Amino acid sequence: MTSWNRRAAIALAGVVLLAGCKIVPKGPPGTVAPPPKEETGTLPSDGRHRVALLVPLSGADAALGQSLEHATQMALLDTNARNLRVTTYDTGSGAATAAARAEADGNRLVIGPLSEDEVAAVGRATRAPLLTFAAEPEAAARDAFVLGTSVEQSVARSVSFAQGRGLRRFGALLPAGQYGARAGEAFAQAVRAAGGTLVGTETYERSNPSIISAARRLKARGGLDAVLIADQPRYAVLAAPTLKAGSAGLRLIGTELWAGEASVARTAALRGAWFAAVSDQRFGQFTTSYKARFGRAPYRAATMGYDAILLAIRIARDWRVGAPFPTSRLADRDGFVGLDGAFRFAPDGRIERALEVREARAGTIAVVGPAAAKFGG
């Protein structure tokens, strides 16, 4: 067992799924066996639930897809699950084609695909419900459950936290495009809900002069307590000096896109900024275990693959082999807890995650608003 951290395996497998329910491995994992891939025709009946994993194993996102696949393997091995057969289908040449193969093979649950654009195509090709890695709330549907963290959730959590710290007057810099529009709408709603004042918003194209000009226009409005920069950190770095010049008390707010970005802690202009994301409390241990098995670090999104398997294992207790996946079990208002913390689904398939608020400090990131440990009611 020199290549495996046994304590890490136990810690990961001990993640709670619903109140009082722990999954514990029955023995040390061995060498990772590759999952079945790209089989055609109905899979043999072997008394296990058939679950399809739809991720890209070829093309531009192949490395991310492989990281998600490896994480699902870890979950199966860490829990010693014997009642799931997880088959991987490559979406690199088309998600609809992969979904059609999964349907022909008799899979009753689909984990994936990656993006909102692929969800509709997959939904038309299979009758099985989806646990998709997409983050966009628009990807959710009656039988499509979103696992990704959306900008709407991140913004709402950060604004609520800021209001609790006495901030009342808000502004926003929003990139042109769908993400910026979604962030802006969510921001306005969150500010209203918090009883704050939306001083103004400015939109910019993703170029140095545009975002700096937008920052100047917003700053000229005056009286700002906090400014949301709804973009990746490299754009926030461009705007921050203009916004903070002569405004030492101004608080910058980022989004879930800032999670895991080293530049946030390294950049003096972002010091004191807040952003909300899923908890990293278990990610370090997961990374250690993943590297021991696969020789490289996982993508941050890989935990969604792990948690999707844990969720399927939990639901399998009330799922008869060969029967449709019992999607009604996903509506439990007490929710579930995985590596990324507590989460639950709304009836329309949207996810609600318990997010933590982090603060950028000199060379480090500190948690200043811990995520709720669980949901109640």
Secondary structure, DSSP 8 states (H G I E B T S, - for coil): -TTS-HHHHHHHHT-B-STT-B---SS---S-----BS--S-----SSEEEEEEE-SSSTTHHHHHHHHHHHHHHHHHHT--SEEEEEEE-TT-HHHHHHHHHHTT-SEEE--SSHHHHHHHHHH-SS-EEE----GGG-BTTEEE-S--HHHHHHHHHHHHHHTT--EEEEEEESSHHHHHHHHHHHHHHHHTT-EEEEEEEE-SSHHHHHHHHHHHHHH---SEEEE-S-HHHHHHHHHHHHTT-TT-EEE--GGGTT-HHHHH-GGGTT-EEEE---TTHHHHHHHHHHHHSS---TTHHHHHHHHHHHHHHGGG--TTS---GGGGG-TT-EEETTEEEEE-TTS-EEE--EEEEEETTEEEEEE---S----
